[in-house]
Amino acid sequence: MGILRWLIILVLAYLAYRAIRSILAKKEIPRGEPKGSIDEMVQDPHCRTYVPMRQAEKRIIKGRQYYFCSAKCADDFEKQHK
C-alpha cells in the first residue's frame, strides 16, 4: 500500500506542476509590438500605391488628411488640387 500511495502522490504532483506551468505560460505576453498594432495600409491618391500608414507622407489639403508614398507625389497632388 505504501508504494501505491507514493505513486499516486507523484502523479498528482506532476499534474499540479503541469497545470501551474500551463497557467503561467498563458499569462506571459510577448514584448514585441502591442497586439492590434498592425500597420494599416493606405492608398496614395495620386499614384494609387499602397504604403504603411506609419511610413506615409501625410498632408492636410483643403481640410482633409491624405497619405502619400513620397513627398513628390504629395507635391504633385497638392498642385493639382489648389
PyMOL Python script that loads the backbone (N, CA, C, O; Angstrom):
from pymol import cmd

cmd.read_pdbstr("""\
ATOM      1  N   MET A   1       0.820  -1.199   0.000  1.00  0.00           N
ATOM      2  CA  MET A   1       0.000   0.000   0.000  1.00  0.00           C
ATOM      3  C   MET A   1       0.865   1.265   0.000  1.00  0.00           C
ATOM      4  O   MET A   1       0.446   2.283  -0.551  1.00  0.00           O
ATOM      5  N   GLY A   2       2.032   1.230   0.588  1.00  0.00           N
ATOM      6  CA  GLY A   2       2.906   2.390   0.664  1.00  0.00           C
ATOM      7  C   GLY A   2       3.409   2.831  -0.697  1.00  0.00           C
ATOM      8  O   GLY A   2       3.464   4.031  -0.965  1.00  0.00           O
ATOM      9  N   ILE A   3       3.782   1.894  -1.571  1.00  0.00           N
ATOM     10  CA  ILE A   3       4.289   2.230  -2.902  1.00  0.00           C
ATOM     11  C   ILE A   3       3.182   2.834  -3.760  1.00  0.00           C
ATOM     12  O   ILE A   3       3.421   3.792  -4.495  1.00  0.00           O
ATOM     13  N   LEU A   4       1.985   2.288  -3.672  1.00  0.00           N
ATOM     14  CA  LEU A   4       0.853   2.811  -4.438  1.00  0.00           C
ATOM     15  C   LEU A   4       0.534   4.239  -4.008  1.00  0.00           C
ATOM     16  O   LEU A   4       0.235   5.092  -4.844  1.00  0.00           O
ATOM     17  N   ARG A   5       0.597   4.495  -2.713  1.00  0.00           N
ATOM     18  CA  ARG A   5       0.327   5.839  -2.194  1.00  0.00           C
ATOM     19  C   ARG A   5       1.360   6.828  -2.754  1.00  0.00           C
ATOM     20  O   ARG A   5       0.984   7.914  -3.196  1.00  0.00           O
ATOM     21  N   TRP A   6       2.656   6.473  -2.742  1.00  0.00           N
ATOM     22  CA  TRP A   6       3.699   7.341  -3.263  1.00  0.00           C
ATOM     23  C   TRP A   6       3.558   7.557  -4.768  1.00  0.00           C
ATOM     24  O   TRP A   6       3.822   8.650  -5.270  1.00  0.00           O
ATOM     25  N   LEU A   7       3.151   6.537  -5.469  1.00  0.00           N
ATOM     26  CA  LEU A   7       2.941   6.652  -6.908  1.00  0.00           C
ATOM     27  C   LEU A   7       1.808   7.631  -7.210  1.00  0.00           C
ATOM     28  O   LEU A   7       1.924   8.455  -8.117  1.00  0.00           O
ATOM     29  N   ILE A   8       0.719   7.543  -6.455  1.00  0.00           N
ATOM     30  CA  ILE A   8      -0.415   8.468  -6.636  1.00  0.00           C
ATOM     31  C   ILE A   8       0.018   9.898  -6.304  1.00  0.00           C
ATOM     32  O   ILE A   8      -0.334  10.833  -7.022  1.00  0.00           O
ATOM     33  N   ILE A   9       0.775  10.069  -5.227  1.00  0.00           N
ATOM     34  CA  ILE A   9       1.251  11.403  -4.843  1.00  0.00           C
ATOM     35  C   ILE A   9       2.160  11.983  -5.929  1.00  0.00           C
ATOM     36  O   ILE A   9       2.051  13.165  -6.257  1.00  0.00           O
ATOM     37  N   LEU A  10       3.042  11.175  -6.483  1.00  0.00           N
ATOM     38  CA  LEU A  10       3.924  11.640  -7.555  1.00  0.00           C
ATOM     39  C   LEU A  10       3.142  12.042  -8.804  1.00  0.00           C
ATOM     40  O   LEU A  10       3.439  13.066  -9.420  1.00  0.00           O
ATOM     41  N   VAL A  11       2.150  11.246  -9.176  1.00  0.00           N
ATOM     42  CA  VAL A  11       1.325  11.570 -10.343  1.00  0.00           C
ATOM     43  C   VAL A  11       0.560  12.864 -10.105  1.00  0.00           C
ATOM     44  O   VAL A  11       0.502  13.711 -10.996  1.00  0.00           O
ATOM     45  N   LEU A  12      -0.029  13.036  -8.924  1.00  0.00           N
ATOM     46  CA  LEU A  12      -0.766  14.265  -8.609  1.00  0.00           C
ATOM     47  C   LEU A  12       0.168  15.481  -8.580  1.00  0.00           C
ATOM     48  O   LEU A  12      -0.203  16.556  -9.051  1.00  0.00           O
ATOM     49  N   ALA A  13       1.359  15.319  -8.039  1.00  0.00           N
ATOM     50  CA  ALA A  13       2.323  16.420  -8.007  1.00  0.00           C
ATOM     51  C   ALA A  13       2.728  16.815  -9.427  1.00  0.00           C
ATOM     52  O   ALA A  13       2.841  18.000  -9.739  1.00  0.00           O
ATOM     53  N   TYR A  14       2.946  15.820 -10.283  1.00  0.00           N
ATOM     54  CA  TYR A  14       3.308  16.098 -11.672  1.00  0.00           C
ATOM     55  C   TYR A  14       2.173  16.826 -12.392  1.00  0.00           C
ATOM     56  O   TYR A  14       2.420  17.782 -13.128  1.00  0.00           O
ATOM     57  N   LEU A  15       0.946  16.386 -12.188  1.00  0.00           N
ATOM     58  CA  LEU A  15      -0.201  17.045 -12.822  1.00  0.00           C
ATOM     59  C   LEU A  15      -0.362  18.478 -12.319  1.00  0.00           C
ATOM     60  O   LEU A  15      -0.675  19.376 -13.101  1.00  0.00           O
ATOM     61  N   ALA A  16      -0.150  18.699 -11.018  1.00  0.00           N
ATOM     62  CA  ALA A  16      -0.230  20.053 -10.465  1.00  0.00           C
ATOM     63  C   ALA A  16       0.863  20.937 -11.069  1.00  0.00           C
ATOM     64  O   ALA A  16       0.614  22.093 -11.412  1.00  0.00           O
ATOM     65  N   TYR A  17       2.073  20.391 -11.199  1.00  0.00           N
ATOM     66  CA  TYR A  17       3.180  21.125 -11.806  1.00  0.00           C
ATOM     67  C   TYR A  17       2.847  21.536 -13.237  1.00  0.00           C
ATOM     68  O   TYR A  17       3.077  22.682 -13.624  1.00  0.00           O
ATOM     69  N   ARG A  18       2.308  20.610 -14.020  1.00  0.00           N
ATOM     70  CA  ARG A  18       1.953  20.901 -15.419  1.00  0.00           C
ATOM     71  C   ARG A  18       0.846  21.946 -15.502  1.00  0.00           C
ATOM     72  O   ARG A  18       0.879  22.817 -16.371  1.00  0.00           O
ATOM     73  N   ALA A  19      -0.143  21.863 -14.596  1.00  0.00           N
ATOM     74  CA  ALA A  19      -1.250  22.824 -14.601  1.00  0.00           C
ATOM     75  C   ALA A  19      -0.744  24.227 -14.274  1.00  0.00           C
ATOM     76  O   ALA A  19      -1.117  25.191 -14.941  1.00  0.00           O
ATOM     77  N   ILE A  20       0.097  24.344 -13.261  1.00  0.00           N
ATOM     78  CA  ILE A  20       0.634  25.653 -12.877  1.00  0.00           C
ATOM     79  C   ILE A  20       1.509  26.216 -13.995  1.00  0.00           C
ATOM     80  O   ILE A  20       1.430  27.404 -14.310  1.00  0.00           O
ATOM     81  N   ARG A  21       2.320  25.387 -14.577  1.00  0.00           N
ATOM     82  CA  ARG A  21       3.186  25.823 -15.674  1.00  0.00           C
ATOM     83  C   ARG A  21       2.365  26.296 -16.874  1.00  0.00           C
ATOM     84  O   ARG A  21       2.717  27.282 -17.522  1.00  0.00           O
ATOM     85  N   SER A  22       1.283  25.598 -17.165  1.00  0.00           N
ATOM     86  CA  SER A  22       0.410  25.975 -18.274  1.00  0.00           C
ATOM     87  C   SER A  22      -0.258  27.322 -18.013  1.00  0.00           C
ATOM     88  O   SER A  22      -0.347  28.154 -18.915  1.00  0.00           O
ATOM     89  N   ILE A  23      -0.722  27.538 -16.802  1.00  0.00           N
ATOM     90  CA  ILE A  23      -1.383  28.800 -16.442  1.00  0.00           C
ATOM     91  C   ILE A  23      -0.395  29.961 -16.543  1.00  0.00           C
ATOM     92  O   ILE A  23      -0.731  31.018 -17.077  1.00  0.00           O
ATOM     93  N   LEU A  24       0.807  29.770 -16.037  1.00  0.00           N
ATOM     94  CA  LEU A  24       1.812  30.838 -16.084  1.00  0.00           C
ATOM     95  C   LEU A  24       2.268  31.128 -17.504  1.00  0.00           C
ATOM     96  O   LEU A  24       2.541  32.284 -17.831  1.00  0.00           O
ATOM     97  N   ALA A  25       2.356  30.138 -18.338  1.00  0.00           N
ATOM     98  CA  ALA A  25       2.789  30.335 -19.723  1.00  0.00           C
ATOM     99  C   ALA A  25       1.769  31.144 -20.508  1.00  0.00           C
ATOM    100  O   ALA A  25       2.146  31.909 -21.396  1.00  0.00           O
ATOM    101  N   LYS A  26       0.492  30.995 -20.204  1.00  0.00           N
ATOM    102  CA  LYS A  26      -0.543  31.741 -20.924  1.00  0.00           C
ATOM    103  C   LYS A  26      -0.543  33.209 -20.544  1.00  0.00           C
ATOM    104  O   LYS A  26      -0.972  34.044 -21.341  1.00  0.00           O
ATOM    105  N   LYS A  27      -0.079  33.547 -19.358  1.00  0.00           N
ATOM    106  CA  LYS A  27      -0.083  34.936 -18.908  1.00  0.00           C
ATOM    107  C   LYS A  27       1.075  35.738 -19.481  1.00  0.00           C
ATOM    108  O   LYS A  27       1.017  36.968 -19.515  1.00  0.00           O
ATOM    109  N   GLU A  28       2.125  35.062 -19.932  1.00  0.00           N
ATOM    110  CA  GLU A  28       3.263  35.771 -20.499  1.00  0.00           C
ATOM    111  C   GLU A  28       2.883  36.352 -21.854  1.00  0.00           C
ATOM    112  O   GLU A  28       2.383  35.647 -22.730  1.00  0.00           O
ATOM    113  N   ILE A  29       3.128  37.644 -22.011  1.00  0.00           N
ATOM    114  CA  ILE A  29       2.797  38.342 -23.252  1.00  0.00           C
ATOM    115  C   ILE A  29       4.102  38.697 -23.949  1.00  0.00           C
ATOM    116  O   ILE A  29       5.008  39.239 -23.317  1.00  0.00           O
ATOM    117  N   PRO A  30       4.212  38.404 -25.225  1.00  0.00           N
ATOM    118  CA  PRO A  30       5.429  38.787 -25.936  1.00  0.00           C
ATOM    119  C   PRO A  30       5.642  40.293 -25.854  1.00  0.00           C
ATOM    120  O   PRO A  30       4.684  41.063 -25.913  1.00  0.00           O
ATOM    121  N   ARG A  31       6.870  40.704 -25.720  1.00  0.00           N
ATOM    122  CA  ARG A  31       7.180  42.119 -25.533  1.00  0.00           C
ATOM    123  C   ARG A  31       7.430  42.855 -26.840  1.00  0.00           C
ATOM    124  O   ARG A  31       8.001  43.945 -26.820  1.00  0.00           O
ATOM    125  N   GLY A  32       7.029  42.304 -27.959  1.00  0.00           N
ATOM    126  CA  GLY A  32       7.185  42.975 -29.248  1.00  0.00           C
ATOM    127  C   GLY A  32       6.178  44.105 -29.358  1.00  0.00           C
ATOM    128  O   GLY A  32       5.881  44.774 -28.368  1.00  0.00           O
ATOM    129  N   GLU A  33       5.673  44.315 -30.510  1.00  0.00           N
ATOM    130  CA  GLU A  33       4.667  45.344 -30.700  1.00  0.00           C
ATOM    131  C   GLU A  33       3.376  44.916 -30.023  1.00  0.00           C
ATOM    132  O   GLU A  33       3.038  43.733 -30.028  1.00  0.00           O
ATOM    133  N   PRO A  34       2.652  45.862 -29.443  1.00  0.00           N
ATOM    134  CA  PRO A  34       1.391  45.519 -28.796  1.00  0.00           C
ATOM    135  C   PRO A  34       0.419  44.895 -29.786  1.00  0.00           C
ATOM    136  O   PRO A  34       0.429  45.197 -30.979  1.00  0.00           O
ATOM    137  N   LYS A  35      -0.413  44.023 -29.256  1.00  0.00           N
ATOM    138  CA  LYS A  35      -1.393  43.361 -30.102  1.00  0.00           C
ATOM    139  C   LYS A  35      -2.312  44.414 -30.718  1.00  0.00           C
ATOM    140  O   LYS A  35      -2.701  45.369 -30.046  1.00  0.00           O
ATOM    141  N   GLY A  36      -2.655  44.244 -31.980  1.00  0.00           N
ATOM    142  CA  GLY A  36      -3.521  45.199 -32.660  1.00  0.00           C
ATOM    143  C   GLY A  36      -2.766  46.379 -33.250  1.00  0.00           C
ATOM    144  O   GLY A  36      -3.386  47.325 -33.737  1.00  0.00           O
ATOM    145  N   SER A  37      -1.457  46.341 -33.215  1.00  0.00           N
ATOM    146  CA  SER A  37      -0.691  47.444 -33.759  1.00  0.00           C
ATOM    147  C   SER A  37      -0.203  47.161 -35.172  1.00  0.00           C
ATOM    148  O   SER A  37       0.800  47.722 -35.614  1.00  0.00           O
ATOM    149  N   ILE A  38      -0.893  46.318 -35.855  1.00  0.00           N
ATOM    150  CA  ILE A  38      -0.539  46.027 -37.238  1.00  0.00           C
ATOM    151  C   ILE A  38      -0.737  47.305 -38.041  1.00  0.00           C
ATOM    152  O   ILE A  38      -1.781  47.952 -37.960  1.00  0.00           O
ATOM    153  N   ASP A  39       0.264  47.647 -38.802  1.00  0.00           N
ATOM    154  CA  ASP A  39       0.224  48.902 -39.542  1.00  0.00           C
ATOM    155  C   ASP A  39      -0.773  48.816 -40.691  1.00  0.00           C
ATOM    156  O   ASP A  39      -0.695  47.922 -41.534  1.00  0.00           O
ATOM    157  N   GLU A  40      -1.691  49.739 -40.710  1.00  0.00           N
ATOM    158  CA  GLU A  40      -2.713  49.792 -41.754  1.00  0.00           C
ATOM    159  C   GLU A  40      -2.096  50.309 -43.052  1.00  0.00           C
ATOM    160  O   GLU A  40      -1.264  51.216 -43.041  1.00  0.00           O
ATOM    161  N   MET A  41      -2.514  49.723 -44.155  1.00  0.00           N
ATOM    162  CA  MET A  41      -2.044  50.176 -45.463  1.00  0.00           C
ATOM    163  C   MET A  41      -3.002  51.256 -45.968  1.00  0.00           C
ATOM    164  O   MET A  41      -4.221  51.113 -45.876  1.00  0.00           O
ATOM    165  N   VAL A  42      -2.441  52.324 -46.494  1.00  0.00           N
ATOM    166  CA  VAL A  42      -3.241  53.419 -47.047  1.00  0.00           C
ATOM    167  C   VAL A  42      -2.845  53.621 -48.505  1.00  0.00           C
ATOM    168  O   VAL A  42      -1.712  53.353 -48.903  1.00  0.00           O
ATOM    169  N   GLN A  43      -3.802  54.098 -49.285  1.00  0.00           N
ATOM    170  CA  GLN A  43      -3.546  54.271 -50.715  1.00  0.00           C
ATOM    171  C   GLN A  43      -3.200  55.720 -51.024  1.00  0.00           C
ATOM    172  O   GLN A  43      -3.893  56.647 -50.604  1.00  0.00           O
ATOM    173  N   ASP A  44      -2.134  55.889 -51.752  1.00  0.00           N
ATOM    174  CA  ASP A  44      -1.723  57.201 -52.236  1.00  0.00           C
ATOM    175  C   ASP A  44      -2.760  57.634 -53.276  1.00  0.00           C
ATOM    176  O   ASP A  44      -2.965  56.921 -54.258  1.00  0.00           O
ATOM    177  N   PRO A  45      -3.424  58.791 -53.087  1.00  0.00           N
ATOM    178  CA  PRO A  45      -4.456  59.209 -54.040  1.00  0.00           C
ATOM    179  C   PRO A  45      -3.896  59.658 -55.390  1.00  0.00           C
ATOM    180  O   PRO A  45      -4.636  59.754 -56.369  1.00  0.00           O
ATOM    181  N   HIS A  46      -2.604  59.929 -55.444  1.00  0.00           N
ATOM    182  CA  HIS A  46      -2.006  60.393 -56.700  1.00  0.00           C
ATOM    183  C   HIS A  46      -1.576  59.227 -57.596  1.00  0.00           C
ATOM    184  O   HIS A  46      -1.965  59.168 -58.762  1.00  0.00           O
ATOM    185  N   CYS A  47      -0.777  58.303 -57.059  1.00  0.00           N
ATOM    186  CA  CYS A  47      -0.262  57.206 -57.892  1.00  0.00           C
ATOM    187  C   CYS A  47      -0.919  55.858 -57.576  1.00  0.00           C
ATOM    188  O   CYS A  47      -0.609  54.850 -58.211  1.00  0.00           O
ATOM    189  N   ARG A  48      -1.814  55.843 -56.608  1.00  0.00           N
ATOM    190  CA  ARG A  48      -2.590  54.643 -56.228  1.00  0.00           C
ATOM    191  C   ARG A  48      -1.738  53.528 -55.611  1.00  0.00           C
ATOM    192  O   ARG A  48      -2.162  52.373 -55.575  1.00  0.00           O
ATOM    193  N   THR A  49      -0.550  53.865 -55.130  1.00  0.00           N
ATOM    194  CA  THR A  49       0.308  52.889 -54.470  1.00  0.00           C
ATOM    195  C   THR A  49      -0.126  52.749 -53.012  1.00  0.00           C
ATOM    196  O   THR A  49      -0.523  53.729 -52.382  1.00  0.00           O
ATOM    197  N   TYR A  50      -0.050  51.525 -52.478  1.00  0.00           N
ATOM    198  CA  TYR A  50      -0.355  51.303 -51.065  1.00  0.00           C
ATOM    199  C   TYR A  50       0.938  51.381 -50.261  1.00  0.00           C
ATOM    200  O   TYR A  50       1.957  50.801 -50.637  1.00  0.00           O
ATOM    201  N   VAL A  51       0.878  52.106 -49.153  1.00  0.00           N
ATOM    202  CA  VAL A  51       2.027  52.239 -48.256  1.00  0.00           C
ATOM    203  C   VAL A  51       1.558  52.068 -46.813  1.00  0.00           C
ATOM    204  O   VAL A  51       0.401  52.352 -46.504  1.00  0.00           O
ATOM    205  N   PRO A  52       2.450  51.602 -45.918  1.00  0.00           N
ATOM    206  CA  PRO A  52       2.087  51.528 -44.500  1.00  0.00           C
ATOM    207  C   PRO A  52       1.840  52.935 -43.959  1.00  0.00           C
ATOM    208  O   PRO A  52       2.586  53.865 -44.262  1.00  0.00           O
ATOM    209  N   MET A  53       0.796  53.081 -43.163  1.00  0.00           N
ATOM    210  CA  MET A  53       0.400  54.397 -42.675  1.00  0.00           C
ATOM    211  C   MET A  53       1.534  55.091 -41.912  1.00  0.00           C
ATOM    212  O   MET A  53       1.697  56.306 -42.022  1.00  0.00           O
ATOM    213  N   ARG A  54       2.308  54.338 -41.148  1.00  0.00           N
ATOM    214  CA  ARG A  54       3.393  54.949 -40.367  1.00  0.00           C
ATOM    215  C   ARG A  54       4.500  55.511 -41.247  1.00  0.00           C
ATOM    216  O   ARG A  54       5.196  56.442 -40.842  1.00  0.00           O
ATOM    217  N   GLN A  55       4.672  54.963 -42.434  1.00  0.00           N
ATOM    218  CA  GLN A  55       5.749  55.411 -43.320  1.00  0.00           C
ATOM    219  C   GLN A  55       5.272  56.429 -44.350  1.00  0.00           C
ATOM    220  O   GLN A  55       6.086  56.995 -45.080  1.00  0.00           O
ATOM    221  N   ALA A  56       3.990  56.663 -44.416  1.00  0.00           N
ATOM    222  CA  ALA A  56       3.434  57.533 -45.454  1.00  0.00           C
ATOM    223  C   ALA A  56       3.737  59.000 -45.176  1.00  0.00           C
ATOM    224  O   ALA A  56       3.859  59.426 -44.027  1.00  0.00           O
ATOM    225  N   GLU A  57       3.852  59.743 -46.239  1.00  0.00           N
ATOM    226  CA  GLU A  57       3.965  61.200 -46.184  1.00  0.00           C
ATOM    227  C   GLU A  57       2.554  61.728 -45.955  1.00  0.00           C
ATOM    228  O   GLU A  57       1.659  61.460 -46.757  1.00  0.00           O
ATOM    229  N   LYS A  58       2.342  62.474 -44.871  1.00  0.00           N
ATOM    230  CA  LYS A  58       0.997  62.952 -44.526  1.00  0.00           C
ATOM    231  C   LYS A  58       0.874  64.433 -44.871  1.00  0.00           C
ATOM    232  O   LYS A  58       1.769  65.229 -44.585  1.00  0.00           O
ATOM    233  N   ARG A  59      -0.235  64.781 -45.483  1.00  0.00           N
ATOM    234  CA  ARG A  59      -0.510  66.184 -45.809  1.00  0.00           C
ATOM    235  C   ARG A  59      -1.992  66.463 -45.572  1.00  0.00           C
ATOM    236  O   ARG A  59      -2.846  65.606 -45.800  1.00  0.00           O
ATOM    237  N   ILE A  60      -2.275  67.665 -45.116  1.00  0.00           N
ATOM    238  CA  ILE A  60      -3.662  68.106 -44.996  1.00  0.00           C
ATOM    239  C   ILE A  60      -3.898  69.095 -46.131  1.00  0.00           C
ATOM    240  O   ILE A  60      -3.262  70.146 -46.203  1.00  0.00           O
ATOM    241  N   ILE A  61      -4.819  68.740 -47.010  1.00  0.00           N
ATOM    242  CA  ILE A  61      -5.127  69.556 -48.181  1.00  0.00           C
ATOM    243  C   ILE A  61      -6.618  69.848 -48.154  1.00  0.00           C
ATOM    244  O   ILE A  61      -7.446  68.937 -48.148  1.00  0.00           O
ATOM    245  N   LYS A  62      -6.945  71.136 -48.139  1.00  0.00           N
ATOM    246  CA  LYS A  62      -8.340  71.584 -48.071  1.00  0.00           C
ATOM    247  C   LYS A  62      -9.075  70.941 -46.894  1.00  0.00           C
ATOM    248  O   LYS A  62     -10.225  70.523 -47.025  1.00  0.00           O
ATOM    249  N   GLY A  63      -8.403  70.865 -45.747  1.00  0.00           N
ATOM    250  CA  GLY A  63      -9.029  70.367 -44.528  1.00  0.00           C
ATOM    251  C   GLY A  63      -9.132  68.855 -44.407  1.00  0.00           C
ATOM    252  O   GLY A  63      -9.699  68.355 -43.435  1.00  0.00           O
ATOM    253  N   ARG A  64      -8.606  68.129 -45.358  1.00  0.00           N
ATOM    254  CA  ARG A  64      -8.675  66.664 -45.328  1.00  0.00           C
ATOM    255  C   ARG A  64      -7.263  66.079 -45.323  1.00  0.00           C
ATOM    256  O   ARG A  64      -6.383  66.550 -46.044  1.00  0.00           O
ATOM    257  N   GLN A  65      -7.058  65.055 -44.507  1.00  0.00           N
ATOM    258  CA  GLN A  65      -5.732  64.437 -44.430  1.00  0.00           C
ATOM    259  C   GLN A  65      -5.581  63.368 -45.501  1.00  0.00           C
ATOM    260  O   GLN A  65      -6.453  62.518 -45.681  1.00  0.00           O
ATOM    261  N   TYR A  66      -4.459  63.427 -46.207  1.00  0.00           N
ATOM    262  CA  TYR A  66      -4.122  62.460 -47.246  1.00  0.00           C
ATOM    263  C   TYR A  66      -2.790  61.802 -46.898  1.00  0.00           C
ATOM    264  O   TYR A  66      -1.958  62.381 -46.199  1.00  0.00           O
ATOM    265  N   TYR A  67      -2.609  60.591 -47.395  1.00  0.00           N
ATOM    266  CA  TYR A  67      -1.370  59.840 -47.189  1.00  0.00           C
ATOM    267  C   TYR A  67      -0.744  59.559 -48.551  1.00  0.00           C
ATOM    268  O   TYR A  67      -1.425  59.126 -49.481  1.00  0.00           O
ATOM    269  N   PHE A  68       0.563  59.810 -48.661  1.00  0.00           N
ATOM    270  CA  PHE A  68       1.267  59.654 -49.930  1.00  0.00           C
ATOM    271  C   PHE A  68       2.481  58.752 -49.756  1.00  0.00           C
ATOM    272  O   PHE A  68       3.012  58.601 -48.656  1.00  0.00           O
ATOM    273  N   CYS A  69       2.910  58.153 -50.875  1.00  0.00           N
ATOM    274  CA  CYS A  69       4.084  57.274 -50.837  1.00  0.00           C
ATOM    275  C   CYS A  69       5.373  58.080 -50.767  1.00  0.00           C
ATOM    276  O   CYS A  69       6.394  57.580 -50.295  1.00  0.00           O
ATOM    277  N   SER A  70       5.331  59.332 -51.236  1.00  0.00           N
ATOM    278  CA  SER A  70       6.544  60.159 -51.235  1.00  0.00           C
ATOM    279  C   SER A  70       6.161  61.636 -51.222  1.00  0.00           C
ATOM    280  O   SER A  70       5.009  62.001 -51.457  1.00  0.00           O
ATOM    281  N   ALA A  71       7.146  62.463 -50.943  1.00  0.00           N
ATOM    282  CA  ALA A  71       6.923  63.910 -50.954  1.00  0.00           C
ATOM    283  C   ALA A  71       6.617  64.392 -52.371  1.00  0.00           C
ATOM    284  O   ALA A  71       5.847  65.336 -52.551  1.00  0.00           O
ATOM    285  N   LYS A  72       7.213  63.752 -53.375  1.00  0.00           N
ATOM    286  CA  LYS A  72       6.962  64.139 -54.768  1.00  0.00           C
ATOM    287  C   LYS A  72       5.493  63.930 -55.125  1.00  0.00           C
ATOM    288  O   LYS A  72       4.869  64.810 -55.718  1.00  0.00           O
ATOM    289  N   CYS A  73       4.940  62.772 -54.768  1.00  0.00           N
ATOM    290  CA  CYS A  73       3.518  62.521 -55.052  1.00  0.00           C
ATOM    291  C   CYS A  73       2.640  63.512 -54.293  1.00  0.00           C
ATOM    292  O   CYS A  73       1.632  63.984 -54.820  1.00  0.00           O
ATOM    293  N   ALA A  74       3.022  63.827 -53.060  1.00  0.00           N
ATOM    294  CA  ALA A  74       2.245  64.782 -52.269  1.00  0.00           C
ATOM    295  C   ALA A  74       2.270  66.161 -52.919  1.00  0.00           C
ATOM    296  O   ALA A  74       1.239  66.827 -53.006  1.00  0.00           O
ATOM    297  N   ASP A  75       3.443  66.590 -53.376  1.00  0.00           N
ATOM    298  CA  ASP A  75       3.560  67.895 -54.033  1.00  0.00           C
ATOM    299  C   ASP A  75       2.758  67.938 -55.333  1.00  0.00           C
ATOM    300  O   ASP A  75       2.058  68.915 -55.595  1.00  0.00           O
ATOM    301  N   ASP A  76       2.855  66.891 -56.142  1.00  0.00           N
ATOM    302  CA  ASP A  76       2.109  66.837 -57.408  1.00  0.00           C
ATOM    303  C   ASP A  76       0.605  66.869 -57.154  1.00  0.00           C
ATOM    304  O   ASP A  76      -0.130  67.580 -57.840  1.00  0.00           O
ATOM    305  N   PHE A  77       0.155  66.106 -56.177  1.00  0.00           N
ATOM    306  CA  PHE A  77      -1.273  66.063 -55.852  1.00  0.00           C
ATOM    307  C   PHE A  77      -1.746  67.428 -55.357  1.00  0.00           C
ATOM    308  O   PHE A  77      -2.824  67.896 -55.724  1.00  0.00           O
ATOM    309  N   GLU A  78      -0.923  68.057 -54.518  1.00  0.00           N
ATOM    310  CA  GLU A  78      -1.292  69.364 -53.974  1.00  0.00           C
ATOM    311  C   GLU A  78      -1.377  70.419 -55.078  1.00  0.00           C
ATOM    312  O   GLU A  78      -2.253  71.283 -55.036  1.00  0.00           O
ATOM    313  N   LYS A  79      -0.483  70.362 -56.060  1.00  0.00           N
ATOM    314  CA  LYS A  79      -0.522  71.305 -57.181  1.00  0.00           C
ATOM    315  C   LYS A  79      -1.796  71.129 -58.004  1.00  0.00           C
ATOM    316  O   LYS A  79      -2.380  72.110 -58.464  1.00  0.00           O
ATOM    317  N   GLN A  80      -2.228  69.881 -58.191  1.00  0.00           N
ATOM    318  CA  GLN A  80      -3.430  69.608 -58.982  1.00  0.00           C
ATOM    319  C   GLN A  80      -4.708  70.033 -58.260  1.00  0.00           C
ATOM    320  O   GLN A  80      -5.717  70.315 -58.907  1.00  0.00           O
ATOM    321  N   HIS A  81      -4.675  70.083 -56.941  1.00  0.00           N
ATOM    322  CA  HIS A  81      -5.896  70.354 -56.178  1.00  0.00           C
ATOM    323  C   HIS A  81      -5.871  71.706 -55.471  1.00  0.00           C
ATOM    324  O   HIS A  81      -6.461  71.854 -54.401  1.00  0.00           O
ATOM    325  N   LYS A  82      -5.202  72.679 -56.050  1.00  0.00           N
ATOM    326  CA  LYS A  82      -5.211  74.027 -55.462  1.00  0.00           C
ATOM    327  C   LYS A  82      -6.285  74.862 -56.061  1.00  0.00           C
ATOM    328  O   LYS A  82      -6.443  76.025 -55.689  1.00  0.00           O
TER     329      LYS A  82
END
""", "prot")
cmd.dss("prot")
cmd.show_as("cartoon", "prot")
cmd.util.cbc("prot")
cmd.orient("prot")
